[in-house]
Structure formats: C-alpha cells, structure tokens
Amino acid sequence: MTPEPTRSVDDAERDQLRRSEAVVARLRWLGIASWVFILGHTAATAPAPLVYAIYAASVLYAVAIQRRVHGAADIRRTAVASTAGDALIVAAICAVTGGIASDFYPYFYLTLPATAMRFGARETALAFGWHTLLSVLLVAMPGAPASIGDLALRVFYLGFSALIGGLLSREARTSSRRARAERDKARQLLWRLIHVEEDERKRVAGEIHDRMGRQLFELTYGIDRCRELVGAETEPAGAALARLGHDARACSDTIRTLMNELRPPVLDDFGFTEALREYVAALATHGGLAVALDVDDAVRSARPEVNVTLFRILQEAVVNVRKHAAAARLSIEFRRADAARLRLVVRDDGRGFDPAAPARGHFGLLYMRERAEACGGALAISSAPGAGTEIAVTVPAT
C-alpha cells in the first residue's frame, strides 16, 4: 500500500476559482437587484426604453454567467469572460445615466476587487486597463459632463481599488496554500498510520492462522480420536469428549471469523467485490437484519488500498447499524459513480440521527470520513431522526 498522492495544485486552484466565481455570481445578482432602486433616483441621459433594455440585458447576462458557472468544464474561461462582461455591463448602464458622473460608476470599484479575488496580479492589472479604457470612452462620449481631471480621479480610485483587492487576495491565497499544505501533510500522516495498521492486522491474522489454527485442528482431531478409542462402553466420557469437540470447533469458527475481520484473504486475492459478497453472506447467518445487495460485477478497483478502504468503511457502517440503528433492513450498493470513481452506499431503515450533532464519544463517522479522504475519496451522510441513514463513499477507481 503506497501513500495517496495529494491533488495537484492546478486542481486545487480550479476548485478555488469555481468557488470564488460562485460567490461573485451571488454578488452580481445582489448588485443588479440594487440597480432597480438607483434607476428610480437617477437622471437618465437616454430614452427610458433604452435604459431598461440595458438593464434587461444585464439580467440576461447574469443568468447566462450563472449557468456557465454551474455547467462549464473550463471555469477559468468563464471567469475571464465574466470579468470583462461585468465591467462592460457597468459601462453600458453608465453610458445612459450620466457617463463617468453616473451613480452607477462606483460599481467599477467593486468589480476590480472581485477580479483580484479570482486571479493574480497580472490579470488584475489587465482588468484595471480594461476599466480605464471604458472610463476613457465614457468621458469621450458626446455631451459627457466630465473633465480630464474627473477621469484622472476615477482612474486613481480604480487603481487604489485594484491595489487593495490584490493585497487582500494575495494574503488569502497565501493562507489558503498554507492550509492546503498542512491538510496534505495530515492526510499523508493518516495514510501512513492506516498503512501501519493494515500491515499489523495482516500480520496478526497470519500469526493466528499459523499458530492457533494448527493447534485447534490438532486439538479437535485428538478429541475425535479419543472418542473413537473410548467407544460406546464409557458413555459419560464419550459425551464429555463430544462436548469438548463441539467447543473446539466453535472456537475454531470464532477464530476464523476474527481472522476475516482482521484481514479477509479474499480481499487480497480477489478484490473488494468478492470480499463484499462474502461479508454479506456472513451477515445473513447472524440473523436479525435483512440484507439486500446490489453489485455491478464489472466494477473493479485497480488499487489494493482502495479495496481495503472500502472494506473498512463497510465494516464500520454495518457495525454502527447493528449497534445503534435498530434497523430491520439494510441495503448495500456498489457500482461506478462515473468514469473515474467508484461508489459504495450503505442504507438502513433504522432510527436515524442528526448528522450535524453526532453523539459524543462515537467516532465511527469520523473514522469512515478520514479513511475515505485519505485515499482521495469523499464520504456523504444523509440521515434524520426516524428516517434511517444513508452513507455514501466515493473513491477513485485508479
């Protein structure tokens, strides 16, 4: 088992950019909603139909960007387009409500920090140049009441806004990188601890098999031989030996079950799917819980550590169901989530709980989540009091 490599910097930055773009999208809607009140108190320099046509266009633009944020594969391209589009929409509404002196012009000062939040210094400088160009065009409009001095003051404010946004963004990015580095270190340490734990489980299971398994076999065989030698003439002794033989076989079964819980050989030999089937078959013998299994036989993991992770999470989930859920039915599903990920779902009809307020002193959920994240996966819990519980773990297939 090898440590799980951490996610690439590019992946982390794309995720951060997508989150930032989602925040900016909400702020964009808030800003456009506030335009309604400003339009009622500002003097338009163009016909009212044109003013409201531009406002309607801004709403359609916000809708289009919102859809792109949630559906675009290339989030960076969407963010660049929205950065240019935000300034253009502000310039358009300014052009029909007073140019550079418009009550809408201060929105330029908000779009620059938003750019700095999403990008670096180079992109922020380009956005500053774009804002400056649009400001120059607003001043150059026929009948514009602003002077060169007004333009210079606005450009100064734009630069100051870009500088503040850049400084705050740089500090936030530095803190984010440090947090990611610490998180990756913690996950690597956790993975090494899991590796050590699994190696020790495997060693102990092997020791039990090699030592106690052989001794119990010899003990059982010896008891059976003694029964044959005693024969039917000494019935009390024969009955006692029969009880001893039964106890020895029960002890052997218990040890075999313990070895399977420590490290089932089928997991290493045939993978998680077969280990899952064997585990469910063993559950059925315990009674008290109806188990339904839905497995895609074509699903296989190429990584032994993923197989172990899935099996340990399955074990913990089932233990929680049997100890705390008071469930009558349990369903287990294992199939492909998409081309790159596998998904295991454990669902029960028990008493449920509030995932936001787990019981104190119970670390099973934390154990499962840490296991999943250590191998690059994720754990989702869906439950409510009286509504059962669903635990879904998604892990990389390769």
Secondary structure as the mmCIF struct_conf table of DSSP 4:
data_model
#
loop_
_struct_conf.conf_type_id
_struct_conf.id
_struct_conf.beg_label_comp_id
_struct_conf.beg_label_asym_id
_struct_conf.beg_label_seq_id
_struct_conf.end_label_comp_id
_struct_conf.end_label_asym_id
_struct_conf.end_label_seq_id
HELX_LH_PP_P HELX_LH_PP_P1 PRO A 3 SER A 8
HELX_RH_AL_P HELX_RH_AL_P1 VAL A 9 LEU A 39
TURN_TY1_P TURN_TY1_P1 GLY A 40 HIS A 41
BEND BEND1 THR A 42 THR A 42
BEND BEND2 THR A 45 ALA A 46
HELX_RH_AL_P HELX_RH_AL_P2 ALA A 48 GLY A 71
BEND BEND3 ALA A 73 ALA A 73
HELX_RH_AL_P HELX_RH_AL_P3 ILE A 75 ALA A 95
TURN_TY1_P TURN_TY1_P2 VAL A 96 GLY A 98
HELX_RH_3T_P HELX_RH_3T_P1 GLY A 99 ALA A 101
BEND BEND4 SER A 102 SER A 102
TURN_TY1_P TURN_TY1_P3 ASP A 103 PRO A 106
HELX_RH_AL_P HELX_RH_AL_P4 TYR A 107 ARG A 118
BEND BEND5 PHE A 119 PHE A 119
HELX_RH_AL_P HELX_RH_AL_P5 ALA A 121 VAL A 139
TURN_TY1_P TURN_TY1_P4 ALA A 140 ALA A 140
BEND BEND6 MET A 141 MET A 141
TURN_TY1_P TURN_TY1_P5 PRO A 142 GLY A 143
HELX_RH_AL_P HELX_RH_AL_P6 ILE A 148 GLU A 207
HELX_RH_PI_P HELX_RH_PI_P1 ILE A 208 GLY A 213
HELX_RH_AL_P HELX_RH_AL_P7 ARG A 214 VAL A 230
TURN_TY1_P TURN_TY1_P6 GLY A 231 ALA A 232
BEND BEND7 GLU A 233 THR A 234
HELX_RH_AL_P HELX_RH_AL_P8 GLU A 235 LEU A 262
HELX_RH_AL_P HELX_RH_AL_P9 PRO A 265 PHE A 270
HELX_RH_AL_P HELX_RH_AL_P10 PHE A 272 HIS A 286
BEND BEND8 GLY A 288 LEU A 289
STRN STRN1 ALA A 290 VAL A 295
TURN_TY1_P TURN_TY1_P7 ASP A 297 ALA A 298
BEND BEND9 ALA A 302 ALA A 302
HELX_RH_AL_P HELX_RH_AL_P11 PRO A 304 ASN A 320
HELX_RH_PI_P HELX_RH_PI_P2 VAL A 321 ALA A 325
BEND BEND10 ALA A 328 ALA A 328
STRN STRN2 ARG A 329 ARG A 336
BEND BEND11 ALA A 337 ALA A 340
STRN STRN3 ARG A 341 ASP A 348
BEND BEND12 GLY A 350 GLY A 350
TURN_TY1_P TURN_TY1_P8 PRO A 355 ALA A 356
BEND BEND13 ALA A 357 ALA A 357
HELX_LH_PP_P HELX_LH_PP_P2 PRO A 358 ALA A 359
TURN_TY1_P TURN_TY1_P9 ARG A 360 GLY A 361
HELX_RH_AL_P HELX_RH_AL_P12 GLY A 364 ALA A 374
TURN_TY1_P TURN_TY1_P10 CYS A 375 GLY A 376
STRN STRN4 ALA A 378 SER A 383
TURN_TY1_P TURN_TY1_P11 PRO A 385 GLY A 386
BEND BEND14 ALA A 387 ALA A 387
STRN STRN5 THR A 389 PRO A 396
#
